[in-house]
Amino acid sequence: MLIGTHIFLRAIQSSDVDFIIAIENNPENWEVSGTTTPFTREEITSFVNTEHDIYTNKQYRFIICLSTTNQPIGTLDLFEFDEQLKQVGIGILIAEKENRNKGFASEALKLVINYCATELKIVQFFCNIFKENKNSIRLFEKSGFHFIEEQELFGKPVNYYELKI
């Protein structure tokens, strides 16, 4: 568990099935994940119950929770983990609009970057942000990420950002 001031990041638990179904099956989130059809409860349950090891799966999902209520409010995904190159991608989602723009995503990024640098020895982070997603661009730039180039993701142009430490 990674503990901050207002939030903490924890591993996925079996009690997260409904929360993850709500996030993954919300069509507003499909563009950033490449999802085209809803997931079944069985698919999400299977995902939740599989072993989550970044070294084996090359990805890891944290659940972002409020410190005051323990309520899950979002996810932070590490993906394309490369132990040899010491790099990993980051994606973050605060599920409900009323929890956005309150500093929770910024705090989550700081926690995971520190963890990855210290525990996983990561020296390079990257993310892909759709050009119209101004809030995410601001979040990642504020966290030290720098625009590198425009790329394509799921057939749409995205801004590719990196953070080197």
N, C-alpha and C positions, 0 to 999 in steps of 0.2 A: 504494500500500500504506500502511495506517495501522498503525503499530507501537506496541505498548504494552509493559508489563513482562512479562506472562505470556502474552499472546495478540497476534496481529496480524490485521488484516482485509485481505483481498485480493479481487481480481476473480475471477469464475468462470473456471475453466480447463476444457479438454476432459477432463482427467483427473477432474473432479468428477462425471461422469455417474452413476456407481454410488452415490456419496454422496448426490446429490440424489434419485435414484430411491428410496433407502432412506428419506429424510426425507418426500418427497412421497407415497409409497405406504404410509406407516405410518398406519393408521386412527386411532391416538391423536392425530395431528396434524390430521386432517381438519376437526375442529370449528372450529379457529381460521382455517383457510384457505378453508372453504366447499367443499372437495373432496368429491365424492360417489362417484367411481369412480377406480380406479388409472390413473396415466399410463403410456403405453407407453414403451419405451426410445427409440423414434423421436421421440416428443414431447419427452422430456427432452433428448435429443441436439440436437434442433432449437433448443430454448430455450437451451441452453448455447452453441451456435454462432451465435446471432443477435448483432447488435450491442447492447451494453449501454451506453446513453447516457441519463442521467437527463433531459437536456433534450428528447430525442426521445421516449422511452418513458414519461416521468413516473414512472419507478420504477427502482430499482437494487438488486441483491442482492450483498451482500458475503459471503464465506466467512470464518468465524471459525476460526482455526487456533492451535494451541498453539505458543508460541515455541520450546519445547524440542525438539519432534519434527516440526514443520511439519504435523502431523496435523489435518485439518479436524474440528471438533467441533460446528459449528453454522452458522447463517445469520443475517444481519441484513438486513432488507428496508427500504428506503425506498420509499414509495408515495404516490400522489396528490400528487406534487411540483407546487407552484404557484410558478413563478418570480416572478410579479407580486405575489402576496400574501406571498411569502417564507416559505412553510410547507411542511411535509412530514410524512407519517405514518411511524411506526417500528414494526416488528415484529421480534421476536427469538426464536430457538429454539436452545437447546442440545440437541443430538440425543439423547445418551445420559444416562440418569439419573446415572451415576457422575461425570459432569462438571458436574452442576448444584450449586448452592449452594457454589461455590468462588470466586466473585467474577469469573468469566470474562464473564458477561453484563453485569455492572456496568462492567467495564473496557471492553468493546466499546461500550456506550452512551456512555461518556465520550469515547472516541476519535471516534465518528461524530458526536456532537453538536458537538464542537470543530471537526471537519472541515467539517460543514455550515454552522456559523456563520461560519467563516473563509473557506472557499472558495466556498460557494454563497450566502452572505449570508442564510441562513435565520434568522428571528427567532422562529418559532413551530413547535413540534413537537407532534404529537398521537399518541395510541394508543388502541386499544379493547381492554379486558381483560375477559374473562368474570368475572363476580362471584365465582365459586368458585375462581378462580386466584389464591390468596393470595400465592404466591411472586412472580408477575409484578407484582401490585399493590405489594408491598413493594419490589421492584426499581425500578419506575418512580417511586414516591414517594421512595425514597432518592436517586434521581437528579434530584429537583427537580420532577417532574410533579405537577400538582394535579388532583384530581377536579373535573370540570365538571358532568356530568350523566349520567343513565342514558339509553342509546340502545338500539336494536335492531340486531343484526348476524346475518345468516343465520337470522332468526326467533327469536333468543334475546337476552335482555337482557345488555348489556355496560356497563361503566363507561367513560366517555369522559374521558380525561385530556389535559391540555395542559402544555407547558413554554414559557414566553415568556422570551426573553433580549434 
